[in-house]
């Protein structure tokens, strides 16, 4: 029985055709032969993918989706339903190991030859992928194989293809929580393992990001002790397979062993003792095996209650460590304070197994609305040194720290101060520097560690062993009200208040601009071209810095990378409207593009709030282009910079040119720009410049208002500030006094 064709939404049609959602809506209204909905609802119709492609092809709107989007749609067409992509994972490994020329030659084979060669390539590496079996491709797989090869050709690391295949495999699945640990967070966790770990275990390895970061750190610290051994296990087969393939590609010199299975119930490495364990385990799992594992020898610190699956994972990690080995785990904040886990936490703290608890800002990792915590644990050593304190670090405010600093320093009309979205992206360089520096100081001299009020504090173990054993960092690192002199607090508050008054005046001036009018009875329409087409025609140049490597992201030194001490403009700077704030260590060694006045800068990852694009001014000129930023350099004789920035950064344009779900990547070549005369571009450009000024001033005023209120409230409640006494009213005139004020006779 033939498989039904896949169905797509209007948003997916816009991505396939490389147009905006509004354009698809116009097609539906204006063209009677546009495919009729084949499913869905009136408010959210679905369309037959085959019919859509045929209609687009008949009108010259060939698919312009990037390789990842093309692979997604091809899978939906030829392999509908979840659970249908696992057999393609070995081919990703084989293709990524080929040279670009060999991949091109493979993709260019005839259909029968391609099927035979793909089967052979998969069979050659199947033994390296857990659970992989012999595969036989059919004629219906030809389009999928070509799309897969194109995706690997575009991203030779294989990560993009692996992500698409895993996403499709898990689609509509009951399996939850299969989020990839962000690379910056994985690097940070790997940096918290002291020394060089030769054997590293992740018992819930997922996509393998933590093990890949550990391999990068081991390589960075020297190869004289031999290759690092990486061990991973995951209960979800496609995740284990994805992890194995990804690690074999990312760490070709490492010894990689990945197994499928539930680590708590069926430990594949029961006899392994590792130098380090890195883990981002499942959260809130009440069916983790409490009853059947009640007498398991791993529970050296107490049987974890049914509601405390995270403490089961903590003890599993400790059980797999050599004495003195470290485990670094990403856990939900409730693990530090739930009453049901008090007894286990008490034994962990009393024994010295808990070395540090670090609070992260919300948005650091999924689930994005929760501020997760990093726990650093160390297996006690027999007759080892007594561990008298636990380090607590609170970085929960790292996402907004740069905003407040910039707002406090910027004057009226300046560019500092940022847009505060509902959930700002963490400032990873600042966050990592804070955490690593505090951890390094603590491990070097824990007994003489100098607390940093509001950020870090070493708390004696005896002070933690109370009725709650609450290990929440915010509870322990709060700045004492006595840490700031009242006079200093008053001066700081007054300075920020003065800037708020000036910022409010600047915002009012920006809001008075009224340079717009109605377009008529219906919205204006225009012909458009993609940025890729404009670049081919010489109207603009598209530049981008190579992404940072794991080794460099993890390197605490190297501030003079790229041979310069120049600042780097980051995606956060665009979102917040701040001056370039990055460091050159985030760039690959080489010659990253240097920003010039008039360049248009667009964030490469959408979401997180704030502006998506801006035009470089004199304060940006000379800075290096950071990772995750696209640079469009227009020919001023053909394109107005502010006109280009306004349309490139529009919400619909960004949505139509983006791919991904958890992390939304912007494909710069697919962004579209109206084709208008230069004089008309300049009128639009002036309007967009006013919009940018309004957004910047509003964000700056909001930030300053928040900061002023925070300082005032904290000062009043902490005793550093007191209300000014009300003025004494003038005494009422004495009835016995005359009009002249002299006493009557």
KETORSE-305610 format. One record per residue (C-alpha): x, y, z; residue in three letters. Coordinates in pm, whole numbers, padded with zeros to 5 digits, always signed. Layout:
<atoms>
XYZALA...
</atoms>
This chain:
<atoms>
+00000+00000+00000UNK+00156+00336-00099UNK+00254+00570+00184UNK+00057+00898+00199UNK+00250+01214+00120UNK+00372+01428+00408UNK+00175+01738+00503UNK+00324+02080+00570UNK+00208+02401+00735UNK+00217+02747+00582UNK+00528+02823+00787UNK+00704+02520+00642UNK+00602+02623+00289UNK+00763+02963+00351UNK+01089+02793+00453UNK+01082+02557+00153UNK+01030+02846-00090UNK+01256+03090+00095UNK+00983+03353+00135UNK+00796+03511+00425UNK+00474+03385+00579UNK+00298+03690+00440UNK+00399+03589+00086UNK+00247+03243+00134UNK-00073+03404+00260UNK-00083+03624-00052UNK-00037+03319-00276UNK-00330+03147-00108UNK-00558+03449-00165UNK-00451+03543-00518UNK-00391+03213-00696UNK-00691+02989-00749UNK-00468+02694-00833UNK-00275+02711-00504UNK-00302+02364-00343UNK-00614+02323-00130UNK-00566+02218+00235UNK-00547+01841+00275UNK-00581+01838+00652UNK-00551+02038+00970UNK-00805+02299+01074UNK-00940+02625+00931UNK-00704+02825+01150UNK-00404+02594+01095UNK-00439+02413+00761UNK-00203+02145+00633UNK-00102+02102+00267UNK+00016+01802+00068UNK+00393+01840+00031UNK+00400+01682-00315UNK+00132+01921-00441UNK+00310+02219-00286UNK+00641+02132-00449UNK+00473+02083-00786UNK+00299+02421-00758UNK+00620+02600-00656UNK+00813+02438-00939UNK+00553+02540-01198UNK+00604+02905-01102UNK+00979+02908-01080UNK+00986+02912-00701UNK+01234+02630-00665UNK+01316+02520-00314UNK+01574+02749-00156UNK+01577+02589+00187UNK+01915+02528+00342UNK+02040+02167+00350UNK+01902+02097+00697UNK+01554+02216+00601UNK+01571+02024+00275UNK+01658+01707+00468UNK+01365+01763+00704UNK+01112+01803+00426UNK+01255+01511+00227UNK+01225+01285+00531UNK+00866+01395+00583UNK+00785+01316+00222UNK+00961+00982+00183UNK+00968+00856+00543UNK+00648+00974+00714UNK+00607+00882+01078UNK+00856+00877+01362UNK+01108+00602+01423UNK+01227+00591+01062UNK+01574+00745+01049UNK+01800+00532+01271UNK+01934+00336+00973UNK+02077+00658+00826UNK+02306+00739+01121UNK+02595+00511+01009UNK+02588+00680+00669UNK+02643+01018+00838UNK+02957+00877+01000UNK+03083+00734+00673UNK+03005+01045+00467UNK+03155+01288+00720UNK+03483+01093+00704UNK+03496+01132+00325UNK+03669+01421+00154UNK+03441+01687+00000UNK+03534+01556-00344UNK+03437+01201-00253UNK+03102+01317-00111UNK+03032+01512-00430UNK+03116+01210-00641UNK+02891+00987-00430UNK+02597+01227-00459UNK+02645+01244-00834UNK+02609+00871-00893UNK+02308+00727-01071UNK+02024+00609-00850UNK+02113+00236-00853UNK+02483+00304-00795UNK+02406+00547-00513UNK+02195+00287-00334UNK+02469+00023-00357UNK+02747+00258-00247UNK+02542+00398+00041UNK+02467+00047+00168UNK+02835-00043+00150UNK+02948+00274+00325UNK+02697+00216+00606UNK+02802-00146+00647UNK+03169-00048+00680UNK+03103+00156+00997UNK+02793-00019+01138UNK+03001-00196+01401UNK+03094+00139+01555UNK+02732+00246+01608UNK+02546+00074+01895UNK+02243-00123+01781UNK+02309-00059+01410UNK+02203-00338+01178UNK+02257-00416+00812UNK+02053-00176+00602UNK+01903-00211+00256UNK+01800+00110+00084UNK+01529+00118-00183UNK+01443+00347-00469UNK+01224+00555-00236UNK+01537+00642-00037UNK+01727+00810-00322UNK+01604+01163-00250UNK+01667+01116+00122UNK+02024+00995+00059UNK+02101+01290-00168UNK+01958+01537+00084UNK+02161+01373+00361UNK+02483+01395+00160UNK+02415+01762+00082UNK+02360+01830+00453UNK+02690+01662+00546UNK+02865+01848+00265UNK+02739+02175+00414UNK+02842+02081+00770UNK+03124+01828+00760UNK+03115+01783+01138UNK+02795+01585+01085UNK+02625+01761+01376UNK+02352+01921+01164UNK+02256+01595+00994UNK+02264+01407+01325UNK+02038+01665+01486UNK+01783+01646+01203UNK+01777+01266+01205UNK+01741+01246+01584UNK+01471+01514+01578UNK+01277+01315+01319UNK+01327+00985+01503UNK+01190+01132+01825UNK+00905+01325+01662UNK+00569+01234+01814UNK+00755+01006+02055UNK+00663+00970+02420UNK+01029+01018+02510UNK+01082+01360+02668UNK+01374+01568+02786UNK+01602+01483+02492UNK+01759+01829+02473UNK+02117+01886+02368UNK+02336+02043+02635UNK+02451+02380+02491UNK+02815+02376+02382UNK+02910+02670+02606UNK+02760+02498+02911UNK+02924+02166+02823UNK+03262+02341+02795UNK+03210+02508+03132UNK+03125+02178+03301UNK+03431+02012+03147UNK+03652+02294+03276UNK+03540+02225+03633UNK+03715+01885+03630UNK+04065+01948+03771UNK+04363+01813+03579UNK+04340+01580+03282UNK+04081+01304+03307UNK+04189+00998+03109UNK+03860+00811+03149UNK+03532+01003+03136UNK+03181+00862+03177UNK+02842+01012+03094UNK+02569+00768+03206UNK+02293+00973+03034UNK+02495+01089+02735UNK+02212+01212+02507UNK+02374+01378+02206UNK+02725+01340+02351UNK+02794+01712+02402UNK+02949+01666+02748UNK+03180+01385+02640UNK+03285+01585+02334UNK+03371+01880+02559UNK+03569+01650+02790UNK+03765+01516+02492UNK+03844+01869+02378UNK+03968+01964+02725UNK+04183+01650+02746UNK+04337+01726+02406UNK+04403+02083+02513UNK+04585+01965+02825UNK+04827+01742+02633UNK+04843+01403+02467UNK+05151+01271+02649UNK+04942+01034+02862UNK+04763+00875+02567UNK+04416+00918+02418UNK+04119+00989+02641UNK+03865+00709+02686UNK+03500+00817+02657UNK+03217+00602+02790UNK+02852+00685+02730UNK+02516+00521+02789UNK+02163+00634+02710UNK+01823+00469+02739UNK+01704+00617+02406UNK+01859+00416+02119UNK+01878+00703+01870UNK+02047+00924+02128UNK+02311+00661+02201UNK+02369+00614+01828UNK+02383+00988+01767UNK+02629+01025+02054UNK+02855+00750+01920UNK+02864+00896+01568UNK+02914+01250+01693UNK+03201+01151+01924UNK+03378+00945+01660UNK+03374+01254+01438UNK+03447+01520+01701UNK+03716+01323+01887UNK+03878+01092+01630UNK+04176+01021+01859UNK+03962+00914+02157UNK+03858+00560+02249UNK+03478+00579+02225UNK+03242+00325+02381UNK+02868+00397+02382UNK+02595+00157+02493UNK+02215+00156+02483UNK+02031+00106+02810UNK+01902+00254+03135UNK+02212+00325+03345UNK+02028+00300+03677UNK+01853-00031+03602UNK+02099-00190+03357UNK+02442-00036+03406UNK+02654-00120+03101UNK+02972-00013+03281UNK+02916-00168+03621UNK+03287-00243+03669UNK+03417+00090+03542UNK+03581+00344+03770UNK+03639+00670+03584UNK+03853+00974+03654UNK+03554+01200+03589UNK+03181+01181+03534UNK+02993+01450+03342UNK+02616+01418+03332UNK+02294+01603+03252UNK+02049+01337+03377UNK+01670+01317+03331UNK+01474+01530+03578UNK+01163+01447+03782UNK+01148+01078+03686UNK+00943+00893+03948UNK+00978+00565+03760UNK+01354+00540+03796UNK+01352+00202+03974UNK+01306+00293+04340UNK+01150-00037+04447UNK+01368-00278+04251UNK+01690-00092+04340UNK+01617-00042+04711UNK+01919-00249+04820UNK+02159-00141+04548UNK+02518-00098+04676UNK+02546+00236+04496UNK+02336+00407+04765UNK+02628+00473+04998UNK+02467+00798+05116UNK+02114+00666+05170UNK+01840+00519+04957UNK+01707+00798+04732UNK+01334+00861+04789UNK+01102+00791+04498UNK+01074+01164+04420UNK+01452+01212+04423UNK+01570+01049+04100UNK+01837+01319+04071UNK+02000+01201+04396UNK+02003+00848+04253UNK+02200+00981+03955UNK+02434+01170+04191UNK+02516+00850+04382UNK+02547+00653+04057UNK+02809+00904+03942UNK+03002+00889+04270UNK+02999+00507+04261UNK+03178+00516+03924UNK+03460+00746+04033UNK+03809+00658+04148UNK+03880+00793+04499UNK+03939+01165+04456UNK+03770+01169+04114UNK+03524+01445+04027UNK+03168+01442+03896UNK+03009+01753+03744UNK+02631+01731+03706UNK+02357+01961+03578UNK+02057+01938+03811UNK+01726+02116+03873UNK+01721+02364+04165UNK+01472+02159+04368UNK+01742+01893+04423UNK+01916+02138+04656UNK+01618+02203+04882UNK+01338+01941+04861UNK+01251+01809+05203UNK+01240+01450+05079UNK+01608+01458+04991UNK+01733+01612+05317UNK+01884+01292+05462UNK+02078+01204+05148UNK+02202+01564+05111UNK+02314+01560+05474UNK+02529+01249+05423UNK+02670+01385+05098UNK+02772+01710+05269UNK+02896+01547+05588UNK+03121+01308+05396UNK+03272+01588+05189UNK+03132+01455+04860UNK+02970+01790+04772UNK+03241+02039+04674UNK+03045+02316+04501UNK+02694+02417+04396UNK+02666+02677+04121UNK+02339+02849+04027UNK+02293+02928+03657UNK+02061+03192+03509UNK+01738+03082+03347UNK+01788+03028+02976UNK+02124+02856+03020UNK+01981+02518+02916UNK+01646+02349+02866UNK+01404+02381+03035UNK+01476+02747+02963UNK+01239+02889+03223UNK+01428+02723+03511UNK+01758+02835+03659UNK+01950+02506+03674UNK+02244+02425+03900UNK+02585+02267+03849UNK+02690+02032+04129UNK+03060+01951+04159UNK+03116+01632+04357UNK+03428+01443+04461UNK+03448+01084+04578UNK+03602+01082+04927UNK+03949+00930+04956UNK+04031+00685+05235UNK+04243+00871+05491UNK+04221+01173+05262UNK+04210+01537+05371UNK+03906+01659+05560UNK+03682+01881+05348UNK+03557+02151+05581UNK+03359+02375+05346UNK+03140+02384+05035UNK+03167+02653+04767UNK+02847+02829+04657UNK+02844+03047+04345UNK+02541+03240+04224UNK+02551+03345+03858UNK+02173+03363+03827UNK+02198+03732+03734UNK+02472+03689+03472UNK+02229+03740+03185UNK+02157+04096+03293UNK+02484+04196+03454UNK+02622+04343+03135UNK+02304+04543+03085UNK+02321+04707+03425UNK+02691+04786+03393UNK+02642+04944+03052UNK+02338+05137+03165UNK+02523+05279+03461UNK+02808+05395+03240UNK+02625+05525+02932UNK+02517+05883+02899UNK+02203+06021+02735UNK+02168+05917+02375UNK+02443+05654+02408UNK+02417+05301+02279UNK+02462+05125+02610UNK+02175+04959+02783UNK+01999+04669+02633UNK+01673+04520+02542UNK+01544+04300+02813UNK+01351+04017+02661UNK+01145+03786+02867UNK+01453+03566+02901UNK+01791+03711+02807UNK+02063+03480+02681UNK+02339+03430+02939UNK+02662+03619+02888UNK+02863+03297+02861UNK+03216+03449+02862UNK+03137+03648+03178UNK+02955+03357+03340UNK+03233+03107+03266UNK+03505+03345+03384UNK+03318+03403+03711UNK+03260+03035+03782UNK+03604+02907+03680UNK+03793+03177+03869UNK+03598+03118+04191UNK+03633+02739+04162UNK+04008+02765+04094UNK+04060+02990+04398UNK+03857+02755+04616UNK+04035+02436+04508UNK+04376+02598+04556UNK+04308+02713+04914UNK+03961+02616+05042UNK+04037+02709+05402UNK+04146+03064+05315UNK+03903+03132+05031UNK+03798+03498+05015UNK+03421+03535+04980UNK+03277+03769+04719UNK+02950+03905+04860UNK+02657+03839+04632UNK+02854+03600+04409UNK+03057+03337+04593UNK+03103+03208+04946UNK+03268+02909+05108UNK+03032+02783+05380UNK+03160+02558+05661UNK+03010+02209+05646UNK+02890+02235+06005UNK+02677+02539+05912UNK+02499+02341+05641UNK+02393+02048+05860UNK+02072+02202+05991UNK+01711+02084+05973UNK+01685+02165+05602UNK+02032+02110+05454UNK+01935+02362+05188UNK+02213+02388+04928UNK+02055+02667+04722UNK+02339+02910+04636UNK+02128+03227+04662UNK+02059+03146+05025UNK+02428+03140+05112UNK+02591+03410+04899UNK+02361+03705+04963UNK+02560+04022+05008UNK+02559+04146+05364UNK+02404+04491+05403UNK+02713+04589+05598UNK+02935+04522+05296UNK+02852+04859+05135UNK+02902+05188+05320UNK+02580+05394+05334UNK+02751+05696+05178UNK+02879+05487+04884UNK+02534+05333+04834UNK+02371+05675+04836UNK+02619+05808+04577UNK+02567+05508+04348UNK+02188+05534+04373UNK+02189+05906+04299UNK+02419+05859+03998UNK+02191+05594+03845UNK+01883+05809+03922UNK+02037+06106+03739UNK+02104+05885+03436UNK+01746+05760+03452UNK+01616+06118+03434UNK+01841+06191+03134UNK+01741+05861+02971UNK+01371+05936+03013UNK+01424+06273+02841UNK+01605+06103+02551UNK+01324+05848+02520UNK+01066+06127+02507UNK+01259+06300+02229UNK+01278+05976+02027UNK+00906+05910+02073UNK+00812+06251+01932UNK+00916+06146+01581UNK+00608+06092+01360UNK+00762+06028+01019UNK+00511+05772+00888UNK+00168+05757+00728UNK-00085+05499+00604UNK+00011+05323+00279UNK-00343+05335+00144UNK-00634+05095+00146UNK-00409+04787+00141UNK-00045+04710+00233UNK+00220+04794-00023UNK+00386+04506-00207UNK+00721+04488-00386UNK+00953+04254-00567UNK+01226+04106-00349UNK+01562+03935-00387UNK+01751+03710-00148UNK+02070+03831+00014UNK+02248+03551-00171UNK+02128+03693-00503UNK+02234+04045-00404UNK+02577+03913-00306UNK+02615+03736-00640UNK+02523+04063-00813UNK+02784+04259-00618UNK+02535+04475-00425UNK+02668+04347-00092UNK+02932+04121+00059UNK+02839+03859+00317UNK+03101+03777+00582UNK+03108+03558+00891UNK+03368+03453+01148UNK+03441+03083+01177UNK+03271+02943+01490UNK+03477+02891+01799UNK+03629+02550+01854UNK+03562+02354+02170UNK+03928+02378+02266UNK+03931+02757+02240UNK+03596+02798+02411UNK+03740+02604+02702UNK+04074+02787+02706UNK+04093+03036+02994UNK+04396+03200+02835UNK+04452+03319+02486UNK+04314+03674+02511UNK+04542+03769+02225UNK+04402+03519+01976UNK+04408+03641+01619UNK+04718+03838+01714UNK+04535+04138+01858UNK+04380+04278+02173UNK+04085+04426+01981UNK+03736+04391+02120UNK+03487+04156+01954UNK+03128+04240+01865UNK+02902+03958+01985UNK+02542+03859+01927UNK+02463+03975+02281UNK+02596+04321+02194UNK+02345+04344+01907UNK+02057+04222+02123UNK+02140+04463+02406UNK+02252+04758+02199UNK+02591+04768+02371UNK+02939+04844+02239UNK+03163+04547+02140UNK+03233+04354+02460UNK+03375+04016+02355UNK+03730+03893+02381UNK+03944+03765+02093UNK+03987+03428+02265UNK+03642+03329+02132UNK+03773+03342+01774UNK+03965+03089+01572UNK+04329+03181+01510UNK+04343+03364+01179UNK+04203+03686+01040UNK+03841+03741+01145UNK+03658+04019+00958UNK+03710+04372+01092UNK+03391+04575+01123UNK+03364+04903+00933UNK+03121+05192+00974UNK+02807+05119+00771UNK+02826+04741+00796UNK+02494+04570+00876UNK+02522+04317+01158UNK+02262+04042+01207UNK+02247+03784+01485UNK+02290+03428+01356UNK+02060+03275+01621UNK+01707+03408+01668UNK+01524+03438+01998UNK+01615+03562+02343UNK+01471+03911+02297UNK+01638+04230+02181UNK+01726+04365+01839UNK+01819+04122+01560UNK+02014+04370+01346UNK+02192+04704+01358UNK+02419+04927+01152UNK+02778+04961+01272UNK+02874+05311+01381UNK+03205+05471+01480UNK+03208+05293+01816UNK+03190+04954+01638UNK+03444+05032+01367UNK+03769+04839+01408UNK+03618+04566+01627UNK+03643+04203+01523UNK+03334+04016+01407UNK+03233+03765+01671UNK+03087+03417+01627UNK+02712+03384+01571UNK+02699+03719+01385UNK+02647+03770+01010UNK+02801+04079+00850UNK+02643+04235+00540UNK+02865+04498+00377UNK+02647+04691+00128UNK+02768+04888-00172UNK+02652+05239-00071UNK+02587+05325-00434UNK+02325+05050-00454UNK+02198+04979-00100UNK+02124+05205+00197UNK+02261+05049+00518UNK+01967+05135+00746UNK+01717+05024+00481UNK+01901+04691+00459UNK+01917+04649+00838UNK+01549+04725+00883UNK+01429+04462+00638UNK+01692+04199+00724UNK+01598+04216+01094UNK+01220+04207+01048UNK+01036+03936+01240UNK+00878+03769+00936UNK+01202+03778+00736UNK+01397+03617+01019UNK+01126+03351+01067UNK+01121+03261+00697UNK+01500+03227+00683UNK+01540+03027+01005UNK+01568+02658+01082UNK+01566+02458+01403UNK+01338+02431+01703UNK+01528+02459+02033UNK+01804+02667+01870UNK+01682+02872+01572UNK+01960+02942+01321UNK+01925+03222+01066UNK+02036+03136+00710UNK+02172+03472+00587UNK+02150+03398+00218UNK+01776+03334+00243UNK+01689+03672+00394UNK+01496+03882+00142UNK+01524+04253+00058UNK+01279+04468-00145UNK+01409+04597-00477UNK+01360+04976-00450UNK+01535+05284-00596UNK+01815+05418-00378UNK+01631+05743-00299UNK+01331+05550-00171UNK+01564+05317+00023UNK+01702+05620+00204UNK+01356+05731+00312UNK+01291+05387+00456UNK+01639+05385+00606UNK+01576+05710+00792UNK+01254+05567+00933UNK+01432+05247+01043UNK+01705+05456+01207UNK+01441+05634+01417UNK+01290+05295+01511UNK+01633+05175+01624UNK+01684+05488+01833UNK+01342+05446+01994UNK+01411+05081+02078UNK+01756+05159+02219UNK+01637+05450+02435UNK+01338+05254+02563UNK+01557+04957+02659UNK+01809+05187+02825UNK+01543+05371+03025UNK+01388+05040+03135UNK+01723+04906+03249UNK+01803+05225+03442UNK+01457+05226+03604UNK+01503+04865+03716UNK+01849+04942+03852UNK+01733+05254+04036UNK+01442+05066+04194UNK+01670+04777+04292UNK+01922+05003+04462UNK+01653+05202+04642UNK+01462+04896+04764UNK+01777+04715+04872UNK+01915+05021+05045UNK+01594+05098+05234UNK+01533+04741+05347UNK+01900+04683+05431UNK+01944+04994+05641UNK+02194+05166+05411UNK+01938+05430+05310UNK+01671+05599+05513UNK+01377+05816+05399UNK+01447+06186+05400UNK+01260+06350+05691UNK+00953+06541+05578UNK+01010+06919+05583UNK+00884+07089+05900UNK+00571+07294+05811UNK+00589+07669+05875UNK+00420+07768+06203UNK+00069+07914+06171UNK+00044+08292+06228UNK-00024+08390+06592UNK-00377+08530+06623UNK-00241+08793+06862UNK-00004+08925+06593UNK-00101+09211+06364UNK-00061+09221+05988UNK+00288+09360+06032UNK+00388+09065+06248UNK+00449+09288+06553UNK+00295+09202+06883UNK-00029+09400+06952UNK-00043+09637+07234UNK
</atoms>
